[in-house]
Amino acid sequence: MSRILIIEDDVMLREDLASELKKSSYTPQIIEDFTDAAAQAAAMAPDLILLDVMLPDTDGYTLCRSLRKVTDAPIIFLTSKDSEMDEVYGMSMGADDFIRKPYSFPVLRARIDACLRRSKVQPPTRLTFRNLALSLDTLQLTGPGGSMDLTMNEFQILKYMFTHPGEIVRRADLIEYLWDNQVFIDDNTLSVNITRLRSHLAAIGEKDLIKTKYGQGYCL
């Protein structure tokens, strides 16, 4: 079932929406504290986000821009604002659709299904793990503490580990993967790159993310 994240401060509306999503065989996810909503969203890894424009301490437009740094999930704005400029601005911040309140759930469900269909045929532009996003286009790693440009070696190592979360990745498997991708690396170079990656991760707020499993390899 597709995971739908609701970022809405109206408790009654939020609960009603979650109930309707459940009835339609979606898995609703809810954020109640909006101070670190982007980081929470990255950790939840939703398939689609329903985002209110008017939120306490921030606004949906600003949050949408932050969300786009950590997730490729389609974002649908739910808002009482009805001007054409509001819709254009929302789309420019990275939203995929814009629905005005009050709305009927069947219409919202149709928009959700359409966005999910489109997202499944588009190749991903980033990989995410916990609070981190790895750009496949720019080789940039983004976390709670900022962004970091990676070398090709570092990028390929982290890309492989992001696609094997929770697994123990053997050093030999990493080296074989890198050679297959025309990134020439030996055992000593791998150790140096792992050390650099750990330093980068610590600098952007994810210290000790790569764990060494002695005699086996590494894992996230």
ABEGO torsion letter per residue (X at the ends): XBBBBBBBABAAAAAAAAAAAAAAGBBBBBBABAAAAAAAAAAAGBABBBBBABBBGBBAAAAAAAAAAABABBBBBBBABABAAAAAAAAAAGBABBBBOBBBAAAAAAAAAAAAAAAAABBBABBBBEABBBBAAAGBBBBAAEBBBBBAAAAAAAAAAAABBGBBBBAAAAAAAAAAAGBBBBAAAAAAAAAAAAAAAAAAGBBGABBBBBGAEBBX
